[in-house]
């Protein structure tokens, strides 16, 4: 997508840190290695007083709930002591850790996370509580992962910042030509290989993910798009 507009991207970063980072945490890979704690957003209930719920299509989350079952007994212990890593893999892991700015601290974070996982002390997912929810993942490389939302119902980053009623009702996926302006792929039919996405079909809804986007100006939207190109 060419050169980044630094002024616009800087404004986008300010907006992102104000409105987005509470859910979509930035992961500074050069700082540490370990687990990234992500926010899990209930589809039909708000996590933030005064804010709307996530409101995206709930079908995938409800399907996951329907297939979930309770397990008896303790978590299965990972038999790591019986796993023999090839020397080449050990060298790669060692070099990766040593290349970090704070290698010792990063290794301790990783080991603490693994220990908690093996002891079964990690946080219980909302699926075990019967709450339909989706993870708000970190947005590293978000510019390369269109279409957006968990069900791929929004074709590009720009439309994700629009109120749902202004998003495309139908569009094609399958083209590999990048759209550097809106940040996604071309959505018009290019050949017989593209597939039509109809957001009026059950499970395909492009609703939700509001969080004040209807209050953004056009300049704000383009600034956020520009900033997300840098992630």
Secondary structure, DSSP 8 states (H G I E B T S, - for coil): --S--HHHHHHHHHHHHHHTTTTS----TTT--S----EEEESSS-SSTTS----S--HHHHHHHHH-----SS-----GGG----HHHHHHHHHHHHTSTTHHHHHHHHHHHHHHHHTT-S---GGGGT--EEEE---TTGGGS-SBTTTT-B-BHHHHTS-GGGS-SEEEE----EETTTTEE--S--STT-EEEETTSTT-------TTGGG--HHHHHHHHHHHTT-
